[in-house]
Amino acid sequence: MKAIAALLALSTLLCAQDAHPAGDPSGHWLGVLQAGGVELRLALHVERKDVGFVATLDSLDQGAKGLAIDSFVVAGDKVTLAMKRLRASFDGTLVDGGNAIDGVWKQGQELPLHFRRTAEAPQLVRPQLPKPPFPYASEEVVVPVRDGAGEVTHQLAGTLTMPPGDGPHPGVVLISGSGPQDRDEALLGHQPFLVLADHLSRHGFAVLRCDDRGTGKSTGEFAGCTSADFANDARAMLRFLRAHDGIDAARVGLCGHSEGGLIAPIVAAAAPGEVAFCVLLAGPGVRGSELLTRQMQLLGRAEGMDEEALAAAYEFNRRCFAIVTSIEEPTQRRSALLEAVGEAWPKLPGSLQKVFESEASLCEQAESFDEPWMRFFLAYQPGPTLARVKCPVLALNGEKDLQVDCAQNLPALRAALEAGGNGNVTVVQLPGLNHLFQHCGTGAPAEYAKIEETMAPEVLQLVTDWLSQRFGHQK
């Protein structure tokens, strides 16, 4: 569920041979950092100044540009850099006549990194990125979120796109997946919600999408919040859109991706008269502990973990999840987690011990399960809430989704909705698509960044057609 850094493999590197004298690292450099099954392209930009060299770093496949390098030092053929904020450093040696730097990247662990000169850093290709002019209006909005007493606790900054015409228009609220997401759900150079909002607004739907609390331009604190808190934010977005000029309040609904597909039913079940529809994109259908156990197995196998390591990881996670969801008292819960780590560490296969490096690292993993968001998610069972959702529902899942397994979750979603008497349910398994609804090879997150497509056209059309047939323009 958590956003995962991904692979964008590099097939060729253009080398600017002899563009700079040996010992002068000025210019552009490109390297590939590999950690387990994940590869990240790093672009290093070096400029000579009167005071020495100044450098910045781009993590191309994570969409991060201009990362500050606090110190960049060249001494003979030795090159070192340090990035305090990331707690990262690099020690390298200029080789191949000054056209390559071989070294070691240090950030929690030591990884080999080879930079090569390049004329310029390659750009990510995202052909679906919307480009102006747009046939719809777009405005920046601020959505107040209130507590039970009606006091504003924080504000969500967002974008509202309005189709042409007088309206009143049907509306869609987009709800992002887990982790602090911006309004476009930006990930690895992709902006799925921007692409989806553009498509819907071109076909007659107003769309509201916001930065998560404490993210982007939104206020509030993200840390320590659970899906229940984010459901309150989604409810505020829903009510804001329903009250907006030019919107038909009776035709406003929710579209959630991943964790957003868990949040949308919470809102719909609590306020049935306010939600006209729910679109669930890779939404969970089973208890969180079951989903994450399956997810960890599928992802581990995709990353090349052997079966012995997978079995050991399964047993350790299963025990930790049981502790987190069954022990209420925090001190007792932490003690039980530490005990589980102490018993598991000496029994772990060598390949798994190599991944964690130390018992302390495994302990950090176990303690991460005890955070508020994770405790809520592990214990949450979507079924009872889904059974109370009475509005029309469209549930989609990619056949190759390794984060929210299609075979595990889609049948459970359908069964829960139908058990509650909802007769307007459309459930679709989409062949060849991953968790981001991209056409893919294996479905592994390592592919996300290297796939140029942001969201499969058939998914955009399916969602739009389903909504248009039920809630489209009414004269």
Sequence and secondary structure as in RCSB ss.txt:
>XXXX:A:sequence
MKAIAALLALSTLLCAQDAHPAGDPSGHWLGVLQAGGVELRLALHVERKDVGFVATLDSLDQGAKGLAIDSFVVA
GDKVTLAMKRLRASFDGTLVDGGNAIDGVWKQGQELPLHFRRTAEAPQLVRPQLPKPPFPYASEEVVVPVRDGAG
EVTHQLAGTLTMPPGDGPHPGVVLISGSGPQDRDEALLGHQPFLVLADHLSRHGFAVLRCDDRGTGKSTGEFAGC
TSADFANDARAMLRFLRAHDGIDAARVGLCGHSEGGLIAPIVAAAAPGEVAFCVLLAGPGVRGSELLTRQMQLLG
RAEGMDEEALAAAYEFNRRCFAIVTSIEEPTQRRSALLEAVGEAWPKLPGSLQKVFESEASLCEQAESFDEPWMR
FFLAYQPGPTLARVKCPVLALNGEKDLQVDCAQNLPALRAALEAGGNGNVTVVQLPGLNHLFQHCGTGAPAEYAK
IEETMAPEVLQLVTDWLSQRFGHQK
>XXXX:A:secstr
                TTSS TT   EEEEEEEEETTEEEEEEEEEEEETTEEEEEEEEGGGTEEEEE SEEEEE
TTEEEEEETTTTEEEEEEEEGGGTEEEEEEESSSEEEEEEEEESS      TTS  SS SSEEEEEEEEEE TTS
 EEEEEEEEEEE SSS  EEEEEEE  SSS  TT  BTTB HHHHHHHHHHHTT EEEEE  TTSTT  S  TT 
 HHHHHHHHHHHHHHHHHSTTEEEEEEEEEEETHHHHHHHHHHHH TTT   EEEES   S HHHHHHHHHHHHH
HHTT  HHHHHHHHHHHHHHHHHHHH  SHHHHHHHHHHHHHHHGGGS HHHHHHH SHHHHHHHHHHTTSHHHH
HHHH  HHHHHTT  S EEEEEETT TTTTHHHHHHHHHHHHHHTT   EEEEEETTB TTS B SS  GGGTTT
   SS HHHHHHHHHHHHHHHS   
